[in-house]
Amino acid sequence: MLMTSITTIVIGQDLINYFELESKYPKLATYIHFQLKLRKYYLMFYIAYFYLMFLILICVNIFMFSIDFIFYLWI
């Protein structure tokens, strides 16, 4: 879901730039600028959240692989 969100944000920015929506619709330009600014923060949040989840999953995998070894040494 995170990768889908990141992809849609990047594609949405490219579409706004490709179709030049700011110049075609000057009344909506302030709204478009606001949305672009929000999308930048959303993108940073989603990327940070993705790396955090990735690190947590790596730690959980290391723990699950090593738990049998730890219990074997303990017994």
N, C-alpha and C positions, 0 to 999 in steps of 0.2 A: 504494500500500500504506500509505503514511503517513496519507493522508486517511481510509482505511478504519479504521485503528487509532484515530485521533483521534475519529472518529464513534462507534465502538463504545464507547470510554471514556465519552464524554459521554452516550450513550444508556443505558449501564449505570448511570451515576450517577442519571439521571432515573428509571429503573425501580426502583432501590432506594428512592428517595424516594417514588415514586408508590405502591408496594405496601407501604410502611412495614415493611420486613422487619426492622428493628431492634426494633420493638415487638412484632411477631408472633413472632419467634424470639429471645428474650432470651439463650439459651445461645450463639447464633451472633453476638451483637452485637459481641463483641471481635474476632472474625474479620472481620466486616463493616467495622468501624472500621479495622482494619489494611489491608484491601483498598482502602478509600476513600483512605487515606493514600498507599498505593502508587500508586493510579491517578492521584492528583494529581501525583506525581513523574513517572510515565510520560507524562502529558499534557504537562507542561512539557518533558520530553526530546523528545517527538515534535514539538512545535511548534518548538523550537529547531533540531532536525534538519531539519525541513521548510524553515525559512527559510535555513539553511545550504546545503542542496541547491539551493534556488531561486537564491541568490546565485552559487553555483558555476556553475549552468547559464547564468545571464545572462552571467557572465564568459567562459565558453567560447563562447557565441554571439557576443559582441562580438569575441573573438579570431578566430573562424572567419570572420566577415564582414570583418574588417580585414586578414587575412593576405594576401589577394590584392592589396589596395591597397599593403601594405608591400613585397611582392615586386615589384610593378610599379614602385614608386619606386626600389627597390634595383637593378633591372636597367637 
